[in-house]
Amino acid sequence: MKSFCIIGLGKFGQTLAVTLAHEGHQVMVIDTDSAKVTALADIVTNAVIGDPTNEAVLRAAGVRDYGCAVVCFTQNINENILITIMLKEIGVPKVVTRALNEGHQKVLEHIGADMIVFPEQDMAEKLAYMLAKENVTDFIEFSGYEIVEMHIPDGWVGKNLVELDLRKKYKVNVIAVSGEDGKNADVTPAADRLFKSDERVTVIGNKRDIDKLVNN
């Protein structure tokens, strides 16, 4: 079990707090909106109504005892930056801050934020990728590589990995095959397993090779 302090309960902060709590982690939330805090009181470990721009509130809440604090709001950049600075000075081991733009990101990097996230930008880029490539149902990008889930192409139906020889043709590896609903995944499928039209396949490779595969 890990411990997280979620500061700011907009939709992003609420979803993050609930998801982490449901996964069994210790979660504290802090926000000035009593209704939002109260709504999560029975879900999270600790729910605090207070002004997170006040260092005394953060210290009294015990943020230093949490392994990671996430600053989730961006409505007021100055307050976002101030809270990040205070969390670092208080000694929270890891501070993750939500950024609004590249200028904001540079300031957060300068003051020592351990991780900076752009949820709206990341989601928009992911949606654009999926809309532009009709066969793709989901993807993750990291360090130049992509993991893509896609519908079984028509040309794959009734064939197996040996016949398709994807590693040689596209330099990608199949890591899972699942039903059309994305469930019942067959991780590392056998080389002689025949693909069906009502399945999805998950592949990994660098961006250039994945694009070649998807656009084929």
C-alpha positions in Angstrom: 0.0 0.0 0.0 1.2 3.5 -0.9 0.1 6.8 0.4 -1.1 9.8 -1.6 -2.2 13.3 -0.8 -4.6 14.7 -3.4 -4.9 18.5 -3.4 -7.7 20.0 -5.3 -10.9 18.2 -6.0 -11.9 19.1 -9.5 -13.0 16.2 -11.8 -9.3 15.2 -12.2 -8.5 15.2 -8.5 -11.7 13.4 -7.6 -11.2 10.7 -10.1 -7.5 10.2 -9.1 -8.4 10.0 -5.4 -11.3 7.5 -5.9 -9.2 5.3 -8.2 -6.2 5.2 -5.8 -8.5 4.5 -2.9 -10.3 1.7 -4.7 -6.9 0.2 -5.5 -6.3 -0.1 -1.7 -3.9 2.8 -1.2 -4.0 5.3 1.7 -5.4 8.6 0.3 -5.9 12.0 1.9 -7.8 14.8 0.0 -7.6 18.5 0.7 -9.9 21.2 -0.7 -11.7 24.3 0.4 -15.0 23.0 -1.0 -16.7 21.2 2.0 -19.2 19.5 -0.3 -16.5 17.9 -2.5 -14.5 16.8 0.6 -17.5 15.4 2.4 -18.5 13.4 -0.7 -15.2 11.5 -0.6 -15.0 11.2 3.2 -16.2 7.6 3.2 -14.0 6.5 0.3 -10.6 7.9 1.2 -8.5 7.5 4.3 -8.6 11.2 5.4 -10.6 14.1 4.1 -9.5 17.7 5.0 -11.5 20.9 4.5 -9.0 23.7 4.3 -7.0 26.1 2.2 -4.0 24.3 0.8 -2.3 27.6 0.0 -1.9 28.0 3.8 1.2 26.2 4.9 -0.2 25.7 8.4 -3.1 23.7 6.9 -0.7 21.4 5.0 1.4 20.8 8.0 -1.6 20.2 10.3 -3.0 17.7 7.8 0.3 15.8 8.0 1.2 15.9 4.3 4.8 15.1 5.1 3.7 11.6 6.2 2.5 10.8 2.7 4.8 9.3 0.0 3.4 11.4 -2.8 1.4 14.6 -3.1 -0.5 15.6 -6.2 -1.5 19.2 -6.9 -4.5 18.8 -9.2 -5.9 22.2 -10.0 -4.7 24.8 -12.4 -7.4 27.5 -12.2 -4.9 29.8 -10.3 -1.3 29.2 -11.5 0.2 31.3 -8.7 -1.5 29.1 -6.1 -0.6 26.0 -7.9 3.1 27.0 -7.8 2.9 28.2 -4.2 1.5 24.9 -3.0 4.2 23.0 -5.0 6.9 25.1 -3.3 5.5 24.5 0.1 5.1 20.8 -0.4 8.8 20.6 -1.4 9.9 22.7 1.6 7.8 20.6 4.0 9.6 17.5 2.8 7.0 15.5 0.9 9.1 12.8 -0.9 7.4 13.1 -4.3 5.4 16.1 -5.6 3.4 15.7 -8.8 1.9 18.9 -10.2 -0.7 19.4 -12.9 0.5 22.0 -15.5 -1.5 24.3 -17.7 1.0 25.2 -20.4 4.7 25.0 -21.3 5.6 28.2 -19.4 3.9 26.8 -16.3 5.8 23.6 -16.8 9.2 25.4 -16.9 8.4 27.2 -13.6 7.4 23.9 -11.9 10.6 22.3 -13.2 12.6 25.2 -11.8 11.1 24.9 -8.3 11.6 21.2 -8.2 8.4 19.4 -9.0 9.2 15.7 -9.3 6.6 15.0 -12.0 4.6 17.4 -14.2 1.4 16.2 -16.0 -0.8 17.6 -18.8 -3.9 15.5 -18.5 -6.0 17.4 -21.1 -3.1 17.5 -23.6 -2.3 13.9 -23.1 -5.9 12.8 -23.5 -6.4 15.0 -26.6 -3.3 13.5 -28.2 -4.4 10.0 -27.4 -7.9 10.7 -28.8 -6.4 12.2 -32.0 -4.3 9.2 -32.5 -7.2 6.8 -32.1 -9.5 8.9 -34.3 -6.9 9.1 -37.1 -6.3 5.4 -37.1 -9.7 3.7 -37.3 -8.4 0.2 -36.3 -6.8 1.4 -33.0 -8.9 1.0 -29.8 -6.2 2.1 -27.3 -2.5 2.9 -27.0 0.2 3.9 -24.5 3.4 5.8 -25.5 6.7 5.8 -23.6 10.3 6.6 -24.5 9.7 6.3 -28.2 7.8 3.0 -28.0 4.1 2.4 -28.2 1.8 -0.3 -27.0 -1.3 -0.4 -29.2 -4.5 -2.3 -29.0 -6.2 -2.7 -32.3 -8.9 -4.8 -34.0 -7.7 -7.8 -35.9 -7.0 -6.7 -39.5 -9.0 -8.6 -42.1 -5.8 -10.0 -43.5 -4.8 -11.7 -40.2 -8.0 -13.7 -39.8 -7.4 -17.4 -39.9 -3.6 -17.0 -39.8 -1.1 -17.4 -37.0 2.0 -15.5 -35.9 4.3 -17.8 -37.8 2.5 -17.1 -41.1 2.2 -13.4 -40.5 5.8 -13.1 -39.4 5.1 -9.6 -37.9 8.5 -9.4 -36.1 10.3 -9.6 -39.5 7.9 -7.5 -41.5 7.1 -4.7 -39.0 9.6 -5.2 -36.1 6.7 -5.4 -33.6 5.8 -8.0 -31.0 2.3 -9.3 -30.2 2.0 -9.3 -26.4 -1.7 -10.2 -26.0 -4.9 -11.2 -27.8 -8.3 -10.6 -26.3 -12.0 -10.7 -27.1 -13.8 -7.9 -28.9 -14.8 -6.5 -25.5 -11.1 -6.4 -24.4 -11.6 -9.1 -21.8 -10.2 -12.6 -21.4 -6.7 -11.6 -22.7 -4.4 -14.4 -23.9 -1.0 -12.9 -22.8 2.0 -14.0 -25.0 -0.2 -16.1 -27.4 1.2 -19.3 -28.9 2.8 -19.0 -32.3 0.3 -21.3 -33.9 -2.8 -19.6 -32.4 -5.2 -18.6 -35.2 -6.6 -15.1 -35.2 -10.3 -14.6 -35.3 -12.3 -11.7 -36.7 -14.0 -10.8 -33.4 -10.7 -10.3 -31.5 -8.3 -7.5 -30.6 -4.5 -7.7 -30.6 -2.0 -5.8 -28.5 1.4 -5.1 -30.0 4.5 -3.2 -28.9 7.2 -1.5 -31.1 8.8 1.8 -31.8 6.5 4.6 -33.1 7.7 4.3 -36.7 7.1 0.6 -36.9 3.7 0.8 -35.2 2.6 3.5 -37.6 3.7 1.3 -40.5 1.7 -1.6 -39.1 -1.5 0.4 -38.3 -1.5 2.3 -41.6 -0.9 -0.9 -43.7 
